[in-house]
Amino acid sequence: MTDAAAASQPVRAGKATPAGAGPFSLFERMVAWRYLRSKRKETVISVIASISFIGIMLGVATLIIVMAVMNGFRTELLTRILGINGHLILQPIDRPLDDYAEVAARIAGVPGVKFAMPLVEGQVLAQGRQGTNGTGALVKGIREADLKNIPLVAGNVRQGELNGFDASEGVAIGTRMAENLGLGLGDSITLVSPDGDVTPLGVNPRVKAYPVTAIYEIGMSEYDSLIVFMPLAEAQLFFNSEGVAQTIEIFVDDPDKVDDLREPVEAAAQRQLYLTDWRFRNQTFFSALQVERNVMFMILTLIVLVAALNIISGLVMLVKDKGRDIAILRTMGATRGAVMRIFMMTGAAIGMTGTLAGVILGIIVCLNVESIRQFFSWVSGTTIFNPELYFLSKLPAEINMSETVSVVVMALALSFLATIFPAWRAARIDPVEALRYE
């Protein structure tokens, strides 16, 4: 007995209203389910269907994982960049910023502003213990109260403390800088600045050693290996800026609404100034991340597209193999629409189950991505996701529900579209021609 004849038995034994009377009825679903189950002589069709299922599953999972990791990258980097750098940066125009304390106090009183910190900064060469190579560093001269207002630093001090920072005449450095220079708490770090004392023979570099009073770990390797925090008064002396500040960095409640605070801040400053914000300073970096994210989405979509094409080839072979069954269904009264829906449901079932499995697999990997990274690093004996290259100390992943829904809709749409042509060919089969050569 053929599949079509077997599937027709429940219809004949049904009630007055046949189960196969309406679109997507029990009869149509039953036949579609029979065609999904493979027989020994249909091994090739079953293999193609399995490959299509695995392809869609891996494509959807890969899309979800990659998008989650890139979202995690952006969120982590944005949190750290905005957590340690000002959201608005004030620079003087008319004269040196010698009234920085008063200006900062007035700006801090503006609604929406967390705090404003005067800053003196400069590039130096940092040297540690003898035998270690020197490294470039960025010195930030900052007041103790302002440093304690930066949670990423104050909340992540691994050794030492920030109490008494202004009077310590010492510096706070990151864990990676401490490792690179072989320094520990209480050791001296030597800073060399090219802007030193002016002599008849030229400018002599300024060299001075400072004790390490605190070691912090932000979790972003670039900052942990680059930034040296120094008391503001010491930085003013070291960089020949006695009594003045170079800039005032302003931290606000909502970094996305810095434009609304420009006029109030300018009014509170009561002097000519130039304001820039974090978006302008990091525009190239975040634009590159967005472009890379969009390109990766387009490229990885091709994986799902290839799997959808496998559905087409599998259904075309299935239609060719089931030509006699289709003819019997047509002679028993099945319409072309019913035949078309049967094969569309057969292909769509592969796409739906593959998409569901891909979502589950993708979510599981995203929730355990750091453990998976550590496992493969241990197996391979190499460092996967080197913090020195990728800025962050661990692999982040953040699942965005709207993006996940977009991936699911895209996969289901491609799977559905892939079934239309084979189903249309099945519906166009002439029963007389199909049975004539059997």
N, C-alpha and C positions, 0 to 999 in steps of 0.2 A: 504494500500500500504506500503511495507517495505521501510526502509531507502535506501537500494540499488536500488530498483526500482524507488523511487522518485528521487534519485540522478542521475539516468540514463536519465531522461527526457531531461535535457538541451543538452545532447550529441546527442540524436536522432533529436532534433530540430535544431542542429547546422548547420554549413556550410559544404562544401564538405570535409574539413579537420576537423575531430572531435576534440573537445577541449581536450579529454582524450587521444590523440594520443601519446604524449611524456611523459617522466618521470617528476614527480612533476607538472603535468598539472592542468588546472582549474578543471577538473573532479575529480582528486585525492584529490586536496585541498578541494573541496566541500564535498566529502564524509567524509574526516577527520574532517572537521568542524562540520558536522552533528553528528558524533560520540562524539564530545566534549560536545555537548549540551545534557543535561540529560532529561530523561522523568520520569514520576512517577514510572514506573516499574523498572527503573535503578537507584533508589535512592542510593543503596549501592555502585555502581560504581562511582556515583557522589561524595559521601562522601570520598571515597578513593582518587579520583582525587584532591579533595579540600585539604585533609590532605597532599598529596604529594606536592601540590602548596605551602601550608603554611610551610611545612618542609623545602623545598628548599629556600624559601624566608627568613625564620629565620636563616637557616644555613649560607647562603651567607651574610646576614646582620651581624650575630655574628662574622663571620670570618673577615669581613671588620672592624668592630668596635674594636675587640680585637687587630688586627694587627696595627690599627691606634693608639690605646692607648699605645701599647708597643713601637711603633716608637716614639710617643710623649714623653714617659718616657726616652728613650735613648737620644733623641735630647736635652730635657731639662736638664737632668743630665750631659750630655757631655758639654753643653753650660756653665753650672754653675761650673762644675769641672775645665774645661779649662779656665774659665773666672777669677777664683780666685787663681788657682795654676799654677805654671810655666810649660811650655811645655818641657823645658829642665832644669834639675837641676844639677848644678855644685857643687861638693864637693872637698875640697883640700886633697891632699895626702901627699906631702912632708913636709909642714909646715902650721901653722895656716894662715887663710885667713885675714892677717892684711893689705893687699894692696887691699881690696875689692873695694874701690872707683875707683882706676885706672883700675882694671880688668873689672869691670862692664862697665866703659866708653868705653874701647876698644871693648868689646863684643857688646855693643849697636851700634857700628859703622859697624858691619857686615851686608851686604845686606841680607834682609829677616828677620832680628831681629827687633822687635818693641822696646823693652827696656829690660834691665837687672837690677834686684833689689837685693841688698844684704839683707840678712835675718838672724835674730836671733829668734829662737823659742823654746818653752818649755811648758811642761804640768804643770798646776797649779790647785789649788782649789780656785774657785771664790765664794765669799760670799757677799750677799747684805744686805738688811735691817734686823734688828733683828727680829727673828721669821720666817725667810725664810730659807729653806734648802740650803746648799752649793751645788755647781755643778762643775764637772770637766770642764776645759776649756783649749784651746790651745792659748797661747800668741804668736803673730807674731810681732816681732820688725821690723818696716819698715819705710823708709823715707817718708816724706809728699809728695814729688814729685812722688814717685813710687806709693803711695796709690791713688793719683789722676789719675794715669794712668790705674787703674783698674776700668773699667766702671761699673761693677756689684756692686761695693761699692760706688764709687764716685757719680754715677748717681742714687743711691737709698738711700740717707741719708734722714731719716724721721724726725729727730730732730737734732738740732745743725748744725755744719759745720766743714769742714776739714781745712779751712784756719787757719794758725798758729798752725797746729797740732804738728810740731816738738818742738815748744817752749811752748806748753800748759802743758806739763807734765801730760796729761790726756790720756784717752783711748777711743776707739770707740768700741761699742758692738752691737750685733744683737738685733732685737726686741724681739725674743723669750727668750733670756737670760735676757733682761730687765724685761719682764713679770714674768719669773720664780723667779728672785731675788728681784722683787718689786722695781726696780730702774727707775729713770727718769733722764732727762737731769740735770746735775749739782750734782747729788748724787755721793757718793763715793762707789766704788767697792773695796773690799779687796781681794788681791791675795796672796795666800800662796804657796811658792815653797819649795819642799823638799831639793833642792840644795842651802843651805844657807851658813852661816858663819861657819867656822871650829873653834871649841873651844877645850880646853883640855878634855871636857866632851863629845865631839862628834860634829856632825854637827847639828846646830840649823836651823830649817826651817826659811826661810825668809818671813816675813809678811809685806806688805805695802798696803796702800790705795791710790787709784787713782781716780780723778774726772772723771765722764763720760762726755766727750765733744761732742760726736756724737753717734747717734743711727741709724743703717742702717738696711735694709731689703732686702736680696738677693732673697728670695723666696724659698730657700732650707732650710728646718727646721734644718738639721744637722749643717749647717754653721751658721745660725742665732742664734742658741743656744749654739754654741761651741767656735767660734773664737773671740778673743779679739785682736784688733790692737793697738799696742803701739809704740810710737816714738822709732826709732832705738837706739838712745843714752840711753834712759831709759831702754830698754830691755837689752842692754849690761851691764848696772849696775846691773839690777835685777838678771840676770843669770850669773854673774861673768865672763863676756866676754868682758871686757873693751878693746876697740881698735880693735876687730876682729869681723868677721861675720862667721856664721856657714856654710851658703850656699849662692849661687847666683842663683836665679830663673830667667829663660830666657823665655820671651814671644816672639813668632814668628808669622809671617803673616799667614802661613799655617801649622797648627799642624800636618797634615798628611804627611808633608815633612820634619820632624825633622831630618831624617837620612841624608839628603843632607847638613845639617848645622853643623853636628858633627865636621868634619875636620876644617872648617873655624873658629868655636868657639874655638876649641882646640888651633889653631894657634894664635888666638887673645888673649887668656888667657896668653900665654907665661910662662906657669908653668905646673907642673904635676897636673892632676886633674882626677876625676872620674865623668863621665856623665851618667845620667839616663834620661828617658823621661816619658811622661805621660802615654804611653801605657803600659810600664813595671809596673808602680805604680798602675794602675787600671786594669791590665790584668784579674785578677780573677773576678772582679765585672762585667765588660762588657762581659766576656766569659759566665758568668752565665746568664746574660740577653739574650744573643744570643741563648743559649741552651733552656731556658724557652720559648723563642719566637717560635723556631722551634717545640718544643713539643706541644705547644698550637695549632699551625697550624695543626699538624697531628691529634690531638684529636678532634678539632672542624670540621675537614673534615669529620669525622664519621657522623656528623649530616646530611650533604649533602648526604652522602652515604645511610643512612637510608631512607631519603626522596626519593632517586632514586630507592631503593628497593620497596618503595610503588608504584612507577610508574609501576614497573614490575607486582606487584600483581593486580593493577587496570586494566592494559592492558590484562593480562591473563583472568580476569573475563569478560572483554569487548569482547575478542575474542570468549570465550565460549558462551556468550549471542548473538553474531552476527554471529553465524555459518551459519544460513540460508541465511543471507544477503551476506556473503562471497561466498556461493555456487552460488547464483543468479548472483553475479558479475562475477564469473568465467565462468558460462554458457553464459553470454552475451559477453564474449570475453576479459575480464580483465585478464591480465597475473599474474603469481605469484609475479613477481617484483612489479606490480602495487599495489596488495594487501599488500605486505610487506611495500611499501612506505607509503600507507595510514595510517597504524597503527604506523609506525615510526614517521610520522608527528603528529599524535594524541598525542603520548607520548612526543615528543620533544617540542610541543607547551606548555605543562605543565611546562617542565623544563625551557624553554626560558622565559615565563612570570614570573615564580617564581624567576628566577635569576635576571631579570630586576627589579622586585619589591624589591628584597633583596638589590640590589645595591642602589636604591633610599632610602630605609629605613635606610641602613647603613650610607649613606652620611648625611642624615638628623640628625641622632643621633650623629655622629661625630662632626658636626658643632655646636651642642647644648649640648655636653656631660657635660660640667660644670654646665649648668642650670639644666639639668636633675638630676645630682648628688645633687645639692642643694635642689631640689624639694623633692627627696626621703629622704634626711636627715631631711627635715622639716616634712614630713608625718610620718616618723618612729620615730622622736624625738631622733635619734642617729647620731653620726658623721660617715658618710660613707666616706671612703678614709681619714683616720686620718693622717694629715701631720707629726705627730710625728713618725709614723710607715713607711710612704712611702716617706719621705724626701721632697716632693714638696708640696707647699701650695694649689695647685689646680690640678684638673685632666686634663692632657694634651692629645691631640689627633692630630695626623699628618697623613693625608691620603697619602699613596705612590701609585702613579698611576700604576707603574709596578706590585706591589703586588695586587692591585685591579683587574687589567687585568688578572693576574694569577688565582685569585679566580673565576672570571667570566668564564675563559676558562676551569678550572677544573670542575665547576658546570655544564657547558654545555656538557662537554665530558662525565661526569657520567650520565647525563640525556639521552644523545644520546645512550650510551652503554646499558642503562637500557631498551631501546625500541627494541633492536635487537632480543632477544629471543622471546618475545611475537609476534613480527611482523613475525618472521620466522615460528612460529607455525601457525599463521593465513594463511601464504602463502602455508603451507603444507596440509591444509584441502582439503580432496577429495570431490568435489561437489556432486557426486553420494551418498556417504556415509552420507553427511550432510543432503541431501534432503530426503533420504530414511526414516528417522525416524521422519520427521516433520509431 
